[in-house]
């Protein structure tokens, strides 16, 4: 009678080792091309842009390093200063208005009203549109010869004037209006999700103590949504800093340079004016502004998780 040979305990056959190794490495091999593309297409080009910002590159990249000369020229450029000022106005009003409208809408929908799903869809619909579409539509609405002003004149109110889009002092506020219209629904969705996660027993206990509903939201619920506030501010600030297509669709930076933003400045000088070094320096300052917002936020989040 033949005796079956048994492998010693702990000894794994070659096919089993091969299968285990394949199971460990297959997921890594599948996602490796994505990581390579991200590394080259995002972080690689960020590094390359940083290198070009220290060169005298014009229409084509050159690698004769000039130190911080491009950054000095940038700080002395009137158009860049105007773009930075516009970013402060646009970003501040955009973030504040989106937060205010988003919170109000979220509290309104949190009351379990009828047709909540339909209303929520209506509020969220602008986020489904691209910035180009949003800018084009608002350009028609605010155009004095096509939009609101013409409509009022046709109705007989000939003294009505709404020429903000072509007024160099007010045109930047039309960009704010269009951006708020598109992004406030997104903020509403964030806060509505946060409100739905609040324990309803807290509200009931506060009502028993005699607190009014507005006071409950102001003193108890909204302070508990501090992480949602931080997340919303981070996303909105990122949108504001990199805003380009909305401006190009509505005003193309005009009248003059009155609605220029840093992203528009960077594109114009890098690709149309043949000042690649200067455009790269502006891009790096935009990156620095984004990092100045994201890094402290990530640090506080990671620090909170370590304490937990």
C-alpha positions in Angstrom: 0.0 0.0 0.0 1.4 3.4 -1.0 1.7 5.9 1.7 0.7 9.5 1.0 3.6 11.9 1.8 2.6 14.8 4.0 4.2 18.2 3.9 5.7 19.3 7.2 3.6 21.9 9.1 4.4 25.5 8.1 5.6 24.5 4.6 3.7 26.2 1.8 3.8 24.9 -1.8 5.2 27.0 -4.6 1.8 27.5 -6.3 0.3 28.7 -3.0 3.2 31.2 -2.5 2.8 32.4 -6.1 -1.0 32.9 -5.5 -0.5 34.8 -2.3 2.1 37.0 -3.9 -0.2 37.7 -6.8 -3.0 38.6 -4.4 -0.8 41.1 -2.6 0.7 42.7 -5.7 -2.2 42.7 -8.1 -4.1 45.7 -6.5 -0.8 47.6 -6.4 -0.1 46.9 -10.1 -3.7 47.9 -11.1 -3.5 51.3 -9.4 0.2 51.9 -10.2 -0.5 53.6 -13.6 -2.9 56.0 -11.9 -0.3 57.0 -9.4 2.3 57.4 -12.1 0.0 59.7 -14.1 -0.9 61.7 -11.0 2.8 62.0 -10.1 3.8 63.2 -13.5 0.7 65.1 -14.6 0.1 67.0 -11.3 3.1 67.0 -9.0 5.7 66.8 -11.7 4.2 69.8 -13.5 3.9 71.7 -10.2 7.6 71.1 -9.7 8.4 72.1 -13.3 6.3 75.3 -12.9 8.2 76.1 -9.7 11.5 75.7 -11.6 10.4 77.9 -14.5 9.4 80.7 -12.0 13.1 81.2 -11.2 14.1 81.5 -14.9 13.7 84.1 -17.6 11.5 81.9 -19.7 9.5 83.8 -22.3 7.6 82.0 -25.2 9.5 78.8 -24.6 11.1 77.4 -21.4 14.7 78.3 -20.8 16.8 77.3 -17.8 18.9 80.4 -17.2 18.1 81.0 -13.6 17.5 84.6 -12.4 16.6 83.9 -8.8 13.6 85.8 -7.5 13.5 88.4 -10.3 10.2 87.2 -11.7 8.6 87.4 -8.2 9.9 91.0 -7.9 8.5 91.9 -11.3 5.2 90.3 -10.2 4.9 92.4 -7.1 5.6 95.5 -9.1 3.0 94.6 -11.8 -0.1 96.8 -11.6 -2.3 94.2 -13.2 -1.2 91.5 -10.7 -2.0 93.9 -7.8 -5.4 94.6 -9.3 -6.0 90.8 -9.7 -5.0 90.2 -6.1 -7.3 93.0 -4.9 -10.1 91.5 -6.9 -9.4 88.1 -5.4 -9.7 89.5 -1.9 -13.1 91.1 -2.8 -14.4 88.2 -4.8 -13.2 85.5 -2.3 -14.4 87.3 0.8 -17.9 88.1 -0.6 -18.2 84.7 -2.3 -17.3 82.7 0.8 -19.5 84.8 3.2 -22.5 84.8 0.9 -22.3 81.1 0.1 -22.0 80.3 3.8 -24.9 82.5 4.8 -27.3 81.4 2.0 -26.3 77.7 2.4 -26.9 77.7 6.1 -30.2 79.5 5.8 -31.4 77.0 3.1 -30.1 74.0 5.1 -32.0 75.2 8.2 -35.1 75.8 6.1 -35.0 72.2 4.6 -34.2 70.7 8.0 -37.8 71.5 9.1 -39.0 68.4 7.2 -41.1 70.5 4.8 -43.2 69.0 2.0 -41.6 68.4 -1.3 -38.2 68.6 0.3 -36.6 66.4 -2.3 -37.8 68.5 -5.2 -36.7 71.8 -3.5 -33.3 70.3 -2.6 -32.9 69.3 -6.3 -33.7 72.8 -7.4 -31.2 74.3 -5.1 -28.5 71.8 -6.1 -29.1 72.1 -9.8 -26.7 75.0 -10.5 -23.8 72.8 -9.3 -24.5 70.4 -12.2 -23.7 73.2 -14.6 -20.2 74.1 -15.7 -18.8 77.5 -14.9 -18.8 78.3 -18.6 -22.5 77.8 -18.8 -23.1 79.7 -15.6 -21.0 82.6 -16.9 -22.7 82.7 -20.3 -26.2 82.7 -18.8 -25.4 85.5 -16.3 -23.7 87.5 -19.0 -27.0 87.5 -20.9 -29.0 88.3 -17.8 -26.8 91.3 -16.8 -26.1 92.6 -20.3 -27.7 96.1 -20.5 -28.8 95.5 -24.1 -30.2 92.0 -23.5 -31.1 91.3 -19.9 -32.7 92.9 -16.9 -32.2 96.5 -17.9 -33.7 96.0 -21.4 -36.6 94.1 -19.8 -37.4 97.0 -17.5 -37.2 99.4 -20.3 -39.6 97.3 -22.4 -42.0 97.4 -19.4 -41.9 101.2 -19.5 -39.4 101.8 -16.6 -37.0 103.7 -18.8 -35.1 105.3 -15.9 -34.0 101.8 -14.6 -30.3 101.2 -15.0 -28.3 98.1 -14.2 -25.0 98.3 -16.0 -22.8 96.6 -13.5 -21.4 94.2 -16.1 -19.8 97.1 -18.1 -19.0 99.3 -15.1 -15.3 98.9 -14.2 -16.1 99.7 -10.5 -18.9 97.2 -10.1 -18.2 94.4 -12.6 -16.4 92.3 -10.1 -19.6 92.1 -8.1 -21.4 90.5 -11.0 -18.8 87.7 -10.9 -19.6 87.3 -7.2 -23.4 87.0 -8.0 -22.9 84.3 -10.6 -20.5 82.3 -8.4 -22.7 82.5 -5.3 -25.7 81.3 -7.4 -23.8 78.2 -8.4 -22.0 77.2 -5.2 -24.5 78.1 -2.5 -26.5 74.9 -3.1 -23.4 72.8 -2.5 -22.9 74.5 0.8 -26.5 73.9 1.6 -26.0 70.1 1.0 -23.0 70.0 3.3 -24.8 71.7 6.2 -28.0 69.8 5.6 -26.1 66.5 6.0 -24.5 67.9 9.2 -27.9 69.0 10.6 -29.4 65.6 9.9 -26.6 64.1 12.0 -27.4 66.1 15.1 -29.1 64.2 17.9 -32.7 65.2 18.0 -32.8 64.7 21.7 -30.7 67.8 22.2 -33.3 69.9 20.4 -36.1 68.4 22.4 -34.2 69.0 25.7 -33.6 72.6 24.8 -37.2 73.1 23.8 -38.3 71.7 27.2 -36.0 74.3 28.9 -37.8 77.0 27.0 -35.3 77.8 24.3 -36.7 79.1 21.0 -35.8 77.3 17.8 -33.7 80.1 16.4 -31.8 80.3 19.7 -31.3 76.5 19.6 -29.8 76.7 16.1 -27.6 79.7 16.9 -26.3 78.6 20.3 -26.3 74.8 20.2 -26.6 73.2 16.7 -24.5 75.5 14.5 -21.5 75.6 16.9 -21.5 71.8 16.8 -21.1 71.9 13.0 -17.6 73.6 13.2 -16.0 70.9 11.1 -18.6 71.4 8.4 -17.8 75.2 8.4 -14.1 74.5 8.0 -14.7 72.1 5.2 -17.0 74.5 3.4 -14.6 77.4 3.7 -11.7 75.2 2.4 -13.7 74.2 -0.7 -15.0 77.7 -1.4 -11.6 79.3 -0.9 -10.1 76.8 -3.4 -12.8 77.6 -5.9 -12.2 81.3 -5.5 -8.4 81.1 -5.9 -8.6 79.0 -9.1 -11.6 80.8 -10.6 -10.9 81.3 -14.3 -13.6 80.0 -16.6 -16.4 82.0 -14.9 -14.5 85.2 -15.4 -13.6 84.4 -19.0 -17.2 83.6 -19.9 -18.7 86.8 -18.3 -16.1 89.6 -18.7 -12.8 88.1 -20.0 -11.2 90.2 -17.3 -12.8 93.4 -18.4 -13.7 96.2 -18.7 -10.0 96.7 -18.9 -8.5 94.7 -16.1 -11.2 95.5 -13.6 -12.3 91.8 -13.1 -8.9 90.2 -13.5 -8.2 87.3 -11.1 -4.8 85.6 -10.5 -5.8 82.7 -12.6 -6.7 85.0 -15.5 -3.4 86.9 -15.1 -1.5 83.6 -15.1 -3.1 82.3 -18.3 -2.7 85.6 -20.1 1.0 86.1 -19.3 1.9 82.4 -19.8 0.1 81.6 -23.0 -0.7 84.8 -24.8 1.9 87.3 -23.8 5.0 85.1 -23.9 6.0 85.7 -20.3 6.2 82.1 -19.1 8.5 82.9 -16.2 6.2 85.6 -14.8 3.1 83.4 -15.3 4.8 80.6 -13.5 5.7 82.9 -10.6 2.0 83.9 -10.4 1.0 80.2 -10.5 3.3 79.4 -7.6 1.8 82.2 -5.5 -1.6 80.9 -6.1 -0.4 77.4 -5.0 1.1 79.0 -1.9 -2.3 80.6 -1.1 -4.1 77.3 -1.4 -1.4 75.5 0.7 -1.7 78.3 3.3 -5.4 77.3 3.7 -5.1 73.5 3.4 -2.1 72.8 5.5 -3.3 74.3 8.8 -6.7 72.6 8.2 -5.1 69.2 7.6 -2.8 69.7 10.6 -5.7 70.4 12.9 -7.6 67.4 11.6 -4.7 65.0 12.0 -4.0 66.4 15.5 -7.6 65.9 16.5 -7.5 62.3 15.3 -4.3 61.6 17.3 -5.9 63.0 20.4 -9.0 60.9 19.8 
